[in-house]
């Protein structure tokens, strides 16, 4: 049995992974780094959202390097003005043509001490 190429939800070649929520204990995140591969025109992109409570996080906007509707595109990114006691990240896996899949091995968010 075959399956159509693309995300079963909307048939695009994009898939999101949304992380668990994380209590920062008042420490500000300062960098986002990731390890992985994005072969043959595929790509990995990231966004972060933050809020003062875990409940408020659900309605918070996602931010990238240039505000909402943008993404962190590089393997090593500085984070600025990510405020709030709770954060969450999401990764966008873009397969571009449905044949080549990016692979995310690890992600690291570093906090101010």
Beta strands, then each sheet from edge to edge (+ up, - down):
strand 1: 14-18
strand 2: 22-23
strand 3: 29-37
strand 4: 43-51
strand 5: 63-64
strand 6: 67-68
strand 7: 76-78
strand 8: 86-94
strand 9: 103-111
sheet 1: 1+ 8- 2+
sheet 2: 1+ 8- 4+
sheet 3: 7+ 3- 9+
sheet 4: 5+ 6-
end
